[in-house]
């Protein structure tokens, strides 16, 4: 059974920090590129950060560059998102995503974790 389980969301004041984690199971984690997406109320889901399967390359949305850092530990089947200097506009449900581009593209999603940035 494939699972992606996010944790670490919560309520934080502007300028604060949070660390999100996502634990994968039921699939070969090290073969999958991992990403964090977010969806704010009444907005479309957007890509926040991506890390390649071996962790050799990362990519970030312009809105989070310099503030967020994605990392992974293939030995522990986890991917993390370190979020610093949080802003109210970072408020959203954050989703973990795993994708493998083989003959067919395979994608899995977590259930999401709420991040709320407010004073």
Secondary structure, DSSP 8 states (H G I E B T S, - for coil): --EEEEE--EEE-TT--EEEEEEEESS-GGGSEEEEEEE-TTS--EEEEEE-TTS--EEE-TTTTTTEEEEEETTTTEEEEEE-S--GGG-EEEEEEEEEESSSEEEEE---EEEEE--
